[in-house]
Amino acid sequence: MVDGNTPASDLPKGTSDLLVRFVSAVAMIVLTIIALYLGAWFWIAFVVLLAGLVLWEWNLLVRGFGVSAVAEVAWQFIGALYVGAAALAMVQVRINYDMWTVLVAFLAPVIAVDVGAYFAGRSIGGPKIAPSISPSKTWAGLFGGAVAASIITIGIEVLDFGPTTAPGYTMASIGLAALSGLLIAVIAQSGDFFESWMKRRAGVKDSSSLIPGHGGVFDRLDGFLAVFFILFLIAVVPAYIGLA
C-alpha cells in the first residue's frame, strides 16, 4: 500500500517515474508562467536560456552522427537558424501580447497536442506512423493530439480570445479554428519526429538528462520549436519586411 510517507525509492518503478515526471512538468510550467508574467527582459532571458540549452543538446546529437567536420559545422548552422528563428518568434509574441494571450492562444494548443497524443496513443494504440524513427508514435496519438488542439482553438474562436479572432463566430470560422488545431498538431508532431530522427541517428534515447523524468530541453520543446519556427516564417518575417 502506498501512502504519503512512502519514499519515492520504495514506490513501484512506474509510479516513481510518473511522480518524477509530474514534479518536473509542474516546475517547468511554473517557471514559464513566472517568466511570462514578468515579461520584458525576464522573458527574453528565459527564452535565450532555453534556446542555448537546446543548441547545446543539438550539437551533442550532431557529434553522435559521425559526420565530417564540414558537415558538423553545417548542422550546427542549421540548428542556429532553426532554434534562433523559433526563439525570436517566442520573444515577439510576448512583446506583442499579454501573458494570458500567449499562454492560451500560443502555448496551450501545442501543450494540448502532447497531452492528447499521449493519452490517445496509450489508450488506443494501433498502427505506428514511422516505427523506424519513433516506435511509440501512433496514428491514434496524432488524431488525439489534433482533437485536443482543435478543442483549444475552437474554444478560442467561440470566446473571441486571441489575436486572430473577430467578434462573433460562424460555422466557417469554427471550421477554420478546427483546421488550425489539426495543422498545429501536424507541425508539432513533425518537430517531434525530426528530433526523434536526430536521436536515433546519434544512437541515444534522450537529447540529455537535464530534466528528471523528461530527458533534455530539446525533448520537451521539439514540438514548440517546430510551431514557432513556422510562426516565424509566416508572421514575424512578413512583419519585419513590411508585408504584414
C-alpha positions as CSV (number, residue, x, y, z in Angstrom):
1,M,0.0,0.0,0.0
2,V,1.3,3.4,-0.9
3,D,0.8,6.4,1.4
4,G,2.1,9.9,1.7
5,N,5.0,8.7,3.8
6,T,6.3,6.1,1.3
7,P,9.8,7.2,0.0
8,A,9.9,7.6,-3.8
9,S,12.6,4.9,-3.9
10,D,10.1,2.4,-2.4
11,L,7.4,3.1,-4.9
12,P,6.8,0.8,-7.9
13,K,9.0,1.9,-10.8
14,G,6.2,3.1,-12.9
15,T,4.7,5.2,-10.1
16,S,8.1,6.6,-9.1
17,D,8.8,7.6,-12.8
18,L,5.4,9.2,-13.1
19,L,5.9,11.2,-9.9
20,V,9.3,12.5,-11.1
21,R,7.8,13.4,-14.5
22,F,4.8,15.2,-12.8
23,V,7.0,17.2,-10.5
24,S,9.4,18.2,-13.3
25,A,6.4,19.2,-15.5
26,V,4.9,21.3,-12.8
27,A,8.3,23.0,-12.2
28,M,8.7,23.8,-15.9
29,I,5.1,25.2,-16.2
30,V,5.6,27.4,-13.1
31,L,8.9,28.8,-14.4
32,T,7.3,29.5,-17.8
33,I,4.4,31.3,-16.2
34,I,6.7,33.4,-13.9
35,A,8.8,34.4,-16.9
36,L,5.7,35.3,-18.9
37,Y,4.3,37.3,-16.0
38,L,7.5,39.3,-15.5
39,G,7.8,39.8,-19.3
40,A,10.2,42.2,-20.8
41,W,13.9,41.2,-20.3
42,F,12.9,38.4,-17.9
43,W,11.0,36.6,-20.7
44,I,13.8,37.3,-23.2
45,A,16.4,35.9,-20.8
46,F,14.3,32.8,-20.2
47,V,13.9,32.2,-24.0
48,V,17.6,32.8,-24.6
49,L,18.4,30.3,-21.8
50,L,16.2,27.7,-23.3
51,A,17.5,28.3,-26.8
52,G,21.1,28.0,-25.6
53,L,20.3,24.7,-23.8
54,V,18.6,23.3,-26.9
55,L,21.5,24.3,-29.1
56,W,23.9,22.6,-26.7
57,E,21.9,19.4,-26.9
58,W,21.5,19.8,-30.7
59,N,25.3,19.9,-31.0
60,L,25.7,16.9,-28.7
61,L,23.4,14.9,-31.0
62,V,25.3,16.1,-34.1
63,R,28.6,14.9,-32.7
64,G,27.0,11.5,-32.5
65,F,26.2,11.5,-36.2
66,G,29.8,10.6,-37.1
67,V,29.9,13.0,-40.0
68,S,32.8,15.1,-41.3
69,A,33.9,18.3,-39.6
70,V,32.4,20.3,-42.5
71,A,29.0,18.5,-42.2
72,E,29.1,19.0,-38.4
73,V,29.5,22.8,-38.9
74,A,26.7,22.8,-41.4
75,W,24.4,21.0,-38.9
76,Q,25.3,23.5,-36.2
77,F,24.5,26.4,-38.6
78,I,21.1,24.8,-39.4
79,G,20.5,24.4,-35.7
80,A,21.3,28.0,-35.0
81,L,18.8,29.1,-37.7
82,Y,16.1,26.7,-36.7
83,V,16.3,27.3,-32.9
84,G,17.1,31.0,-33.3
85,A,14.1,31.7,-35.5
86,A,11.8,29.9,-33.1
87,A,13.2,31.8,-30.2
88,L,12.7,35.1,-32.0
89,A,9.1,34.2,-32.5
90,M,8.7,33.3,-28.8
91,V,10.1,36.7,-27.9
92,Q,8.0,38.6,-30.4
93,V,4.6,37.1,-29.3
94,R,5.3,38.3,-25.7
95,I,6.3,41.7,-26.9
96,N,3.0,42.0,-28.9
97,Y,0.6,40.3,-26.5
98,D,-0.1,39.9,-22.7
99,M,0.7,36.9,-20.7
100,W,-2.7,35.2,-20.9
101,T,-2.9,35.6,-24.7
102,V,0.5,34.0,-25.1
103,L,-0.5,31.2,-22.7
104,V,-3.9,30.4,-24.2
105,A,-3.5,31.3,-27.8
106,F,0.1,30.3,-28.5
107,L,1.2,27.8,-25.9
108,A,-1.9,25.9,-24.9
109,P,-2.7,24.4,-28.3
110,V,0.9,22.9,-28.5
111,I,0.6,21.6,-25.0
112,A,-2.8,20.1,-25.9
113,V,-1.1,18.2,-28.8
114,D,1.3,16.5,-26.4
115,V,-1.4,15.6,-23.9
116,G,-3.9,14.4,-26.4
117,A,-1.3,12.4,-28.3
118,Y,-0.1,10.8,-25.1
119,F,-3.4,9.6,-23.8
120,A,-4.8,8.6,-27.2
121,G,-1.7,6.7,-28.0
122,R,-1.6,4.9,-24.7
123,S,-5.4,4.1,-24.6
124,I,-6.0,3.3,-28.3
125,G,-2.6,2.3,-29.7
126,G,-2.8,0.9,-33.2
127,P,-0.6,1.3,-36.2
128,K,2.7,3.3,-35.9
129,I,3.3,6.3,-38.0
130,A,7.0,5.8,-38.5
131,P,8.3,2.9,-36.3
132,S,11.8,3.2,-37.6
133,I,12.1,6.8,-36.3
134,S,9.8,6.9,-33.3
135,P,8.3,3.5,-32.3
136,S,5.9,5.0,-29.8
137,K,4.1,7.4,-32.1
138,T,0.8,6.1,-33.5
139,W,-1.8,7.5,-35.8
140,A,-4.3,7.4,-32.9
141,G,-1.9,9.6,-31.0
142,L,-1.7,12.1,-33.8
143,F,-5.5,12.1,-34.0
144,G,-5.8,12.6,-30.3
145,G,-3.4,15.5,-30.4
146,A,-5.3,17.1,-33.3
147,V,-8.6,16.7,-31.4
148,A,-7.1,18.2,-28.2
149,A,-5.5,21.1,-30.1
150,S,-8.7,21.7,-32.0
151,I,-10.8,21.9,-28.8
152,I,-8.5,24.7,-27.6
153,T,-8.5,26.6,-30.9
154,I,-12.3,26.3,-31.3
155,G,-12.7,27.5,-27.7
156,I,-10.5,30.5,-28.5
157,E,-12.7,31.3,-31.5
158,V,-16.0,30.9,-29.7
159,L,-14.8,33.0,-26.8
160,D,-13.3,35.7,-29.1
161,F,-10.0,35.3,-27.4
162,G,-6.6,35.8,-29.0
163,P,-5.1,37.8,-31.9
164,T,-6.7,36.0,-34.8
165,T,-10.4,36.1,-33.7
166,A,-13.1,38.6,-34.7
167,P,-16.3,39.4,-32.8
168,G,-18.8,36.6,-33.1
169,Y,-18.3,33.3,-34.8
170,T,-19.7,31.3,-37.7
171,M,-19.6,27.6,-38.7
172,A,-16.9,28.6,-41.2
173,S,-14.8,30.3,-38.5
174,I,-15.2,27.3,-36.3
175,G,-14.2,25.0,-39.1
176,L,-11.0,27.1,-39.7
177,A,-10.3,27.0,-36.0
178,A,-10.5,23.2,-36.1
179,L,-8.3,23.1,-39.1
180,S,-5.7,25.3,-37.4
181,G,-5.7,22.8,-34.5
182,L,-5.0,20.0,-37.0
183,L,-2.2,22.0,-38.6
184,I,-0.7,22.7,-35.2
185,A,-0.8,19.0,-34.3
186,V,0.9,18.0,-37.6
187,I,3.6,20.7,-37.3
188,A,4.3,19.8,-33.6
189,Q,4.4,16.1,-34.3
190,S,6.7,16.8,-37.3
191,G,9.1,18.6,-34.9
192,D,8.9,15.6,-32.5
193,F,9.7,13.2,-35.4
194,F,12.6,15.4,-36.5
195,E,14.2,15.3,-33.1
196,S,13.5,11.6,-32.7
197,W,15.3,11.1,-36.1
198,M,18.3,13.1,-34.8
199,K,18.4,11.0,-31.6
200,R,18.1,7.7,-33.5
201,R,20.9,8.7,-35.8
202,A,23.1,9.7,-32.8
203,G,22.2,6.5,-31.1
204,V,20.8,8.0,-27.9
205,K,17.4,7.8,-26.1
206,D,17.3,11.4,-24.9
207,S,18.9,14.7,-26.0
208,S,20.4,15.0,-22.5
209,S,19.4,14.3,-18.9
210,L,18.9,17.8,-17.7
211,I,15.2,17.4,-16.8
212,P,14.5,14.5,-14.4
213,G,12.0,12.1,-16.0
214,H,11.8,14.0,-19.2
215,G,15.3,13.8,-20.8
216,G,16.6,17.1,-22.2
217,V,15.2,20.5,-23.0
218,F,15.1,19.6,-26.7
219,D,13.0,16.6,-25.8
220,R,10.4,18.9,-24.2
221,L,10.5,21.7,-26.7
222,D,10.7,19.8,-30.0
223,G,7.0,20.5,-30.9
224,F,7.2,24.1,-29.7
225,L,10.3,24.8,-31.8
226,A,8.6,23.5,-35.0
227,V,5.4,25.5,-34.4
228,F,7.2,28.7,-33.5
229,F,9.6,28.3,-36.4
230,I,6.6,28.2,-38.8
231,L,5.1,31.1,-36.9
232,F,8.4,33.0,-37.5
233,L,8.2,32.3,-41.3
234,I,4.5,33.2,-41.7
235,A,4.2,36.1,-39.3
236,V,7.4,37.5,-38.0
237,V,9.3,37.7,-41.3
238,P,6.5,39.3,-43.2
239,A,6.1,41.9,-40.4
240,Y,9.7,42.8,-40.5
241,I,9.8,43.2,-44.3
242,G,6.6,45.2,-44.3
243,L,4.3,42.6,-45.9
244,A,2.0,42.3,-42.8
